C-alpha cells in the first residue's frame, strides 16, 4: 500500500493538471468553490482511478458495500 504522501502528491498533481493550470482565480472564494466542486463532483464521482481498477471512488465503494 502506498504511503499517504504519495497518494496526496498524486491527488495534487491531478488537481493542478485538471483544474488549476487551466483557470485563473480572482481571489480565494472562487478558487475554494471550484476546488470543492472538482473534488465532490468530478474526482470522487466520475474520474477513473487506476488503483481502483479504472473505476471512480463512488462506483468502487458501492461495489465494496455489495460484496460485504
PDB file as gemmi writes it, atoms N, CA and C in Angstrom:
CRYST1    1.000    1.000    1.000  90.00  90.00  90.00 P 1                      
ATOM      1  N   UNK A   1       0.847  -1.172   0.000  1.00  0.00           N  
ATOM      2  CA  UNK A   1       0.000   0.000   0.000  1.00  0.00           C  
ATOM      3  C   UNK A   1       0.899   1.245   0.000  1.00  0.00           C  
ATOM      4  N   UNK A   2       0.578   2.220  -0.846  1.00  0.00           N  
ATOM      5  CA  UNK A   2       1.413   3.424  -0.904  1.00  0.00           C  
ATOM      6  C   UNK A   2       1.271   4.248   0.368  1.00  0.00           C  
ATOM      7  N   UNK A   3       2.341   4.940   0.708  1.00  0.00           N  
ATOM      8  CA  UNK A   3       2.266   5.807   1.889  1.00  0.00           C  
ATOM      9  C   UNK A   3       1.406   7.033   1.562  1.00  0.00           C  
ATOM     10  N   UNK A   4       0.908   7.689   2.591  1.00  0.00           N  
ATOM     11  CA  UNK A   4      -0.014   8.805   2.427  1.00  0.00           C  
ATOM     12  C   UNK A   4       0.535   9.942   1.588  1.00  0.00           C  
ATOM     13  N   UNK A   5       1.826  10.195   1.696  1.00  0.00           N  
ATOM     14  CA  UNK A   5       2.414  11.301   0.952  1.00  0.00           C  
ATOM     15  C   UNK A   5       2.337  11.057  -0.550  1.00  0.00           C  
ATOM     16  N   UNK A   6       2.547   9.840  -0.981  1.00  0.00           N  
ATOM     17  CA  UNK A   6       2.470   9.511  -2.412  1.00  0.00           C  
ATOM     18  C   UNK A   6       1.047   9.712  -2.922  1.00  0.00           C  
ATOM     19  N   UNK A   7       0.091   9.299  -2.144  1.00  0.00           N  
ATOM     20  CA  UNK A   7      -1.316   9.453  -2.522  1.00  0.00           C  
ATOM     21  C   UNK A   7      -1.669  10.934  -2.653  1.00  0.00           C  
ATOM     22  N   UNK A   8      -1.249  11.727  -1.692  1.00  0.00           N  
ATOM     23  CA  UNK A   8      -1.545  13.168  -1.735  1.00  0.00           C  
ATOM     24  C   UNK A   8      -0.822  13.851  -2.894  1.00  0.00           C  
ATOM     25  N   UNK A   9       0.423  13.468  -3.148  1.00  0.00           N  
ATOM     26  CA  UNK A   9       1.153  14.052  -4.273  1.00  0.00           C  
ATOM     27  C   UNK A   9       0.451  13.733  -5.592  1.00  0.00           C  
ATOM     28  N   UNK A  10      -0.058  12.522  -5.722  1.00  0.00           N  
ATOM     29  CA  UNK A  10      -0.793  12.139  -6.924  1.00  0.00           C  
ATOM     30  C   UNK A  10      -2.080  12.963  -7.057  1.00  0.00           C  
ATOM     31  N   UNK A  11      -2.802  13.128  -5.951  1.00  0.00           N  
ATOM     32  CA  UNK A  11      -4.029  13.920  -5.973  1.00  0.00           C  
ATOM     33  C   UNK A  11      -3.738  15.357  -6.393  1.00  0.00           C  
ATOM     34  N   UNK A  12      -2.730  15.974  -5.771  1.00  0.00           N  
ATOM     35  CA  UNK A  12      -2.430  17.368  -6.092  1.00  0.00           C  
ATOM     36  C   UNK A  12      -1.940  17.527  -7.528  1.00  0.00           C  
ATOM     37  N   UNK A  13      -1.227  16.535  -8.045  1.00  0.00           N  
ATOM     38  CA  UNK A  13      -0.808  16.582  -9.452  1.00  0.00           C  
ATOM     39  C   UNK A  13      -2.035  16.566 -10.359  1.00  0.00           C  
ATOM     40  N   UNK A  14      -3.011  15.720 -10.038  1.00  0.00           N  
ATOM     41  CA  UNK A  14      -4.252  15.660 -10.822  1.00  0.00           C  
ATOM     42  C   UNK A  14      -5.014  16.968 -10.721  1.00  0.00           C  
ATOM     43  N   UNK A  15      -5.138  17.499  -9.515  1.00  0.00           N  
ATOM     44  CA  UNK A  15      -5.844  18.758  -9.303  1.00  0.00           C  
ATOM     45  C   UNK A  15      -5.216  19.876 -10.125  1.00  0.00           C  
ATOM     46  N   UNK A  16      -3.902  19.973 -10.077  1.00  0.00           N  
ATOM     47  CA  UNK A  16      -3.219  21.020 -10.834  1.00  0.00           C  
ATOM     48  C   UNK A  16      -3.417  20.847 -12.332  1.00  0.00           C  
ATOM     49  N   UNK A  17      -3.242  19.619 -12.808  1.00  0.00           N  
ATOM     50  CA  UNK A  17      -3.331  19.375 -14.252  1.00  0.00           C  
ATOM     51  C   UNK A  17      -4.760  19.544 -14.769  1.00  0.00           C  
ATOM     52  N   UNK A  18      -5.732  19.106 -13.998  1.00  0.00           N  
ATOM     53  CA  UNK A  18      -7.113  19.079 -14.482  1.00  0.00           C  
ATOM     54  C   UNK A  18      -7.922  20.324 -14.122  1.00  0.00           C  
ATOM     55  N   UNK A  19      -7.440  21.132 -13.189  1.00  0.00           N  
ATOM     56  CA  UNK A  19      -8.235  22.299 -12.787  1.00  0.00           C  
ATOM     57  C   UNK A  19      -7.416  23.582 -12.733  1.00  0.00           C  
ATOM     58  N   UNK A  20      -6.446  23.647 -11.874  1.00  0.00           N  
ATOM     59  CA  UNK A  20      -5.833  24.940 -11.581  1.00  0.00           C  
ATOM     60  C   UNK A  20      -4.930  25.474 -12.676  1.00  0.00           C  
ATOM     61  N   UNK A  21      -4.293  24.616 -13.458  1.00  0.00           N  
ATOM     62  CA  UNK A  21      -3.429  25.125 -14.521  1.00  0.00           C  
ATOM     63  C   UNK A  21      -4.232  25.762 -15.655  1.00  0.00           C  
ATOM     64  N   UNK A  22      -5.519  25.466 -15.725  1.00  0.00           N  
ATOM     65  CA  UNK A  22      -6.362  25.973 -16.808  1.00  0.00           C  
ATOM     66  C   UNK A  22      -7.236  27.154 -16.375  1.00  0.00           C  
ATOM     67  N   UNK A  23      -7.165  27.496 -15.107  1.00  0.00           N  
ATOM     68  CA  UNK A  23      -8.020  28.556 -14.581  1.00  0.00           C  
ATOM     69  C   UNK A  23      -7.200  29.629 -13.894  1.00  0.00           C  
ATOM     70  N   UNK A  24      -7.726  30.814 -13.956  1.00  0.00           N  
ATOM     71  CA  UNK A  24      -7.128  31.936 -13.239  1.00  0.00           C  
ATOM     72  C   UNK A  24      -8.175  32.429 -12.247  1.00  0.00           C  
ATOM     73  N   UNK A  25      -7.833  32.407 -10.982  1.00  0.00           N  
ATOM     74  CA  UNK A  25      -8.781  32.780  -9.938  1.00  0.00           C  
ATOM     75  C   UNK A  25      -8.520  34.214  -9.484  1.00  0.00           C  
ATOM     76  N   UNK A  26      -9.591  34.980  -9.337  1.00  0.00           N  
ATOM     77  CA  UNK A  26      -9.500  36.376  -8.937  1.00  0.00           C  
ATOM     78  C   UNK A  26      -9.141  36.470  -7.449  1.00  0.00           C  
ATOM     79  N   UNK A  27      -9.773  35.614  -6.635  1.00  0.00           N  
ATOM     80  CA  UNK A  27      -9.477  35.562  -5.208  1.00  0.00           C  
ATOM     81  C   UNK A  27      -9.780  34.166  -4.680  1.00  0.00           C  
ATOM     82  N   UNK A  28      -9.745  34.006  -3.375  1.00  0.00           N  
ATOM     83  CA  UNK A  28      -9.882  32.673  -2.775  1.00  0.00           C  
ATOM     84  C   UNK A  28     -11.271  32.064  -2.891  1.00  0.00           C  
ATOM     85  N   UNK A  29     -12.306  32.882  -2.831  1.00  0.00           N  
ATOM     86  CA  UNK A  29     -13.666  32.329  -2.833  1.00  0.00           C  
ATOM     87  C   UNK A  29     -13.971  31.524  -4.095  1.00  0.00           C  
ATOM     88  N   UNK A  30     -13.738  32.043  -5.293  1.00  0.00           N  
ATOM     89  CA  UNK A  30     -13.986  31.220  -6.481  1.00  0.00           C  
ATOM     90  C   UNK A  30     -13.054  30.003  -6.544  1.00  0.00           C  
ATOM     91  N   UNK A  31     -11.823  30.172  -6.111  1.00  0.00           N  
ATOM     92  CA  UNK A  31     -10.887  29.047  -6.110  1.00  0.00           C  
ATOM     93  C   UNK A  31     -11.379  27.955  -5.169  1.00  0.00           C  
ATOM     94  N   UNK A  32     -11.775  28.333  -3.971  1.00  0.00           N  
ATOM     95  CA  UNK A  32     -12.267  27.360  -2.986  1.00  0.00           C  
ATOM     96  C   UNK A  32     -13.496  26.639  -3.518  1.00  0.00           C  
ATOM     97  N   UNK A  33     -14.402  27.377  -4.120  1.00  0.00           N  
ATOM     98  CA  UNK A  33     -15.624  26.788  -4.659  1.00  0.00           C  
ATOM     99  C   UNK A  33     -15.332  25.802  -5.786  1.00  0.00           C  
ATOM    100  N   UNK A  34     -14.446  26.188  -6.701  1.00  0.00           N  
ATOM    101  CA  UNK A  34     -14.135  25.300  -7.829  1.00  0.00           C  
ATOM    102  C   UNK A  34     -13.350  24.070  -7.394  1.00  0.00           C  
ATOM    103  N   UNK A  35     -12.470  24.216  -6.415  1.00  0.00           N  
ATOM    104  CA  UNK A  35     -11.741  23.047  -5.904  1.00  0.00           C  
ATOM    105  C   UNK A  35     -12.726  22.094  -5.230  1.00  0.00           C  
ATOM    106  N   UNK A  36     -13.647  22.637  -4.437  1.00  0.00           N  
ATOM    107  CA  UNK A  36     -14.666  21.801  -3.802  1.00  0.00           C  
ATOM    108  C   UNK A  36     -15.486  21.061  -4.856  1.00  0.00           C  
ATOM    109  N   UNK A  37     -15.947  21.775  -5.882  1.00  0.00           N  
ATOM    110  CA  UNK A  37     -16.728  21.145  -6.949  1.00  0.00           C  
ATOM    111  C   UNK A  37     -15.918  20.081  -7.686  1.00  0.00           C  
ATOM    112  N   UNK A  38     -14.648  20.354  -7.928  1.00  0.00           N  
ATOM    113  CA  UNK A  38     -13.777  19.377  -8.599  1.00  0.00           C  
ATOM    114  C   UNK A  38     -13.708  18.086  -7.786  1.00  0.00           C  
ATOM    115  N   UNK A  39     -13.482  18.219  -6.484  1.00  0.00           N  
ATOM    116  CA  UNK A  39     -13.346  17.034  -5.631  1.00  0.00           C  
ATOM    117  C   UNK A  39     -14.670  16.297  -5.517  1.00  0.00           C  
ATOM    118  N   UNK A  40     -15.735  17.008  -5.161  1.00  0.00           N  
ATOM    119  CA  UNK A  40     -17.026  16.363  -4.901  1.00  0.00           C  
ATOM    120  C   UNK A  40     -17.752  15.899  -6.162  1.00  0.00           C  
ATOM    121  N   UNK A  41     -17.698  16.689  -7.220  1.00  0.00           N  
ATOM    122  CA  UNK A  41     -18.471  16.369  -8.420  1.00  0.00           C  
ATOM    123  C   UNK A  41     -17.707  15.522  -9.427  1.00  0.00           C  
ATOM    124  N   UNK A  42     -16.409  15.741  -9.524  1.00  0.00           N  
ATOM    125  CA  UNK A  42     -15.652  15.036 -10.555  1.00  0.00           C  
ATOM    126  C   UNK A  42     -14.710  13.975  -9.979  1.00  0.00           C  
ATOM    127  N   UNK A  43     -13.799  14.374  -9.112  1.00  0.00           N  
ATOM    128  CA  UNK A  43     -12.741  13.464  -8.656  1.00  0.00           C  
ATOM    129  C   UNK A  43     -13.318  12.244  -7.935  1.00  0.00           C  
ATOM    130  N   UNK A  44     -14.278  12.424  -7.067  1.00  0.00           N  
ATOM    131  CA  UNK A  44     -14.833  11.304  -6.299  1.00  0.00           C  
ATOM    132  C   UNK A  44     -15.994  10.591  -6.982  1.00  0.00           C  
ATOM    133  N   UNK A  45     -16.601  11.199  -7.988  1.00  0.00           N  
ATOM    134  CA  UNK A  45     -17.797  10.594  -8.581  1.00  0.00           C  
ATOM    135  C   UNK A  45     -17.625  10.137 -10.031  1.00  0.00           C  
ATOM    136  N   UNK A  46     -16.767  10.801 -10.787  1.00  0.00           N  
ATOM    137  CA  UNK A  46     -16.670  10.476 -12.206  1.00  0.00           C  
ATOM    138  C   UNK A  46     -15.282  10.025 -12.650  1.00  0.00           C  
ATOM    139  N   UNK A  47     -14.243  10.627 -12.080  1.00  0.00           N  
ATOM    140  CA  UNK A  47     -12.879  10.378 -12.546  1.00  0.00           C  
ATOM    141  C   UNK A  47     -12.482   8.932 -12.270  1.00  0.00           C  
ATOM    142  N   UNK A  48     -11.942   8.274 -13.286  1.00  0.00           N  
ATOM    143  CA  UNK A  48     -11.489   6.899 -13.149  1.00  0.00           C  
ATOM    144  C   UNK A  48     -10.100   6.884 -12.522  1.00  0.00           C  
ATOM    145  N   UNK A  49      -9.900   5.971 -11.563  1.00  0.00           N  
ATOM    146  CA  UNK A  49      -8.639   5.866 -10.846  1.00  0.00           C  
ATOM    147  C   UNK A  49      -7.999   4.516 -11.165  1.00  0.00           C  
ATOM    148  N   UNK A  50      -6.770   4.546 -11.604  1.00  0.00           N  
ATOM    149  CA  UNK A  50      -6.094   3.302 -11.990  1.00  0.00           C  
ATOM    150  C   UNK A  50      -5.950   2.348 -10.807  1.00  0.00           C  
ATOM    151  N   UNK A  51      -5.736   2.869  -9.615  1.00  0.00           N  
ATOM    152  CA  UNK A  51      -5.574   1.979  -8.462  1.00  0.00           C  
ATOM    153  C   UNK A  51      -6.904   1.387  -7.980  1.00  0.00           C  
ATOM    154  N   UNK A  52      -8.011   1.791  -8.592  1.00  0.00           N  
ATOM    155  CA  UNK A  52      -9.335   1.213  -8.289  1.00  0.00           C  
ATOM    156  C   UNK A  52      -9.859   0.434  -9.495  1.00  0.00           C  
ATOM    157  N   UNK A  53      -8.945  -0.160 -10.251  1.00  0.00           N  
ATOM    158  CA  UNK A  53      -9.306  -0.912 -11.470  1.00  0.00           C  
ATOM    159  C   UNK A  53     -10.079  -0.040 -12.457  1.00  0.00           C  
ATOM    160  N   UNK A  54      -9.652   1.194 -12.599  1.00  0.00           N  
ATOM    161  CA  UNK A  54     -10.245   2.165 -13.535  1.00  0.00           C  
ATOM    162  C   UNK A  54     -11.729   2.379 -13.262  1.00  0.00           C  
ATOM    163  N   UNK A  55     -12.032   2.534 -11.975  1.00  0.00           N  
ATOM    164  CA  UNK A  55     -13.384   2.889 -11.540  1.00  0.00           C  
ATOM    165  C   UNK A  55     -13.304   4.195 -10.766  1.00  0.00           C  
ATOM    166  N   UNK A  56     -14.429   4.871 -10.659  1.00  0.00           N  
ATOM    167  CA  UNK A  56     -14.477   6.052  -9.805  1.00  0.00           C  
ATOM    168  C   UNK A  56     -14.562   5.586  -8.354  1.00  0.00           C  
ATOM    169  N   UNK A  57     -14.141   6.409  -7.398  1.00  0.00           N  
ATOM    170  CA  UNK A  57     -14.277   6.024  -5.991  1.00  0.00           C  
ATOM    171  C   UNK A  57     -15.722   5.716  -5.602  1.00  0.00           C  
ATOM    172  N   UNK A  58     -16.663   6.452  -6.157  1.00  0.00           N  
ATOM    173  CA  UNK A  58     -18.076   6.210  -5.841  1.00  0.00           C  
ATOM    174  C   UNK A  58     -18.510   4.810  -6.285  1.00  0.00           C  
ATOM    175  N   UNK A  59     -18.150   4.425  -7.497  1.00  0.00           N  
ATOM    176  CA  UNK A  59     -18.502   3.091  -8.000  1.00  0.00           C  
ATOM    177  C   UNK A  59     -17.766   2.023  -7.208  1.00  0.00           C  
ATOM    178  N   UNK A  60     -16.495   2.243  -6.944  1.00  0.00           N  
ATOM    179  CA  UNK A  60     -15.705   1.273  -6.193  1.00  0.00           C  
ATOM    180  C   UNK A  60     -16.302   1.033  -4.810  1.00  0.00           C  
ATOM    181  N   UNK A  61     -16.672   2.103  -4.108  1.00  0.00           N  
ATOM    182  CA  UNK A  61     -17.266   1.953  -2.780  1.00  0.00           C  
ATOM    183  C   UNK A  61     -18.600   1.230  -2.837  1.00  0.00           C  
ATOM    184  N   UNK A  62     -19.399   1.472  -3.857  1.00  0.00           N  
ATOM    185  CA  UNK A  62     -20.677   0.763  -3.962  1.00  0.00           C  
ATOM    186  C   UNK A  62     -20.463  -0.724  -4.213  1.00  0.00           C  
ATOM    187  N   UNK A  63     -19.419  -1.081  -4.960  1.00  0.00           N  
ATOM    188  CA  UNK A  63     -19.112  -2.486  -5.175  1.00  0.00           C  
ATOM    189  C   UNK A  63     -18.618  -3.147  -3.904  1.00  0.00           C  
ATOM    190  N   UNK A  64     -17.840  -2.430  -3.120  1.00  0.00           N  
ATOM    191  CA  UNK A  64     -17.340  -2.975  -1.858  1.00  0.00           C  
ATOM    192  C   UNK A  64     -18.488  -3.200  -0.902  1.00  0.00           C  
ATOM    193  N   UNK A  65     -19.449  -2.270  -0.851  1.00  0.00           N  
ATOM    194  CA  UNK A  65     -20.620  -2.444   0.031  1.00  0.00           C  
ATOM    195  C   UNK A  65     -21.441  -3.667  -0.352  1.00  0.00           C  
ATOM    196  N   UNK A  66     -21.570  -3.920  -1.632  1.00  0.00           N  
ATOM    197  CA  UNK A  66     -22.374  -5.047  -2.108  1.00  0.00           C  
ATOM    198  C   UNK A  66     -21.714  -6.365  -1.736  1.00  0.00           C  
ATOM    199  N   UNK A  67     -20.400  -6.435  -1.816  1.00  0.00           N  
ATOM    200  CA  UNK A  67     -19.699  -7.678  -1.552  1.00  0.00           C  
ATOM    201  C   UNK A  67     -19.497  -7.939  -0.062  1.00  0.00           C  
ATOM    202  N   UNK A  68     -19.707  -6.944   0.790  1.00  0.00           N  
ATOM    203  CA  UNK A  68     -19.517  -7.141   2.240  1.00  0.00           C  
ATOM    204  C   UNK A  68     -20.795  -7.478   2.911  1.00  0.00           C  
TER     205      UNK A  68                                                      
END                                                                             
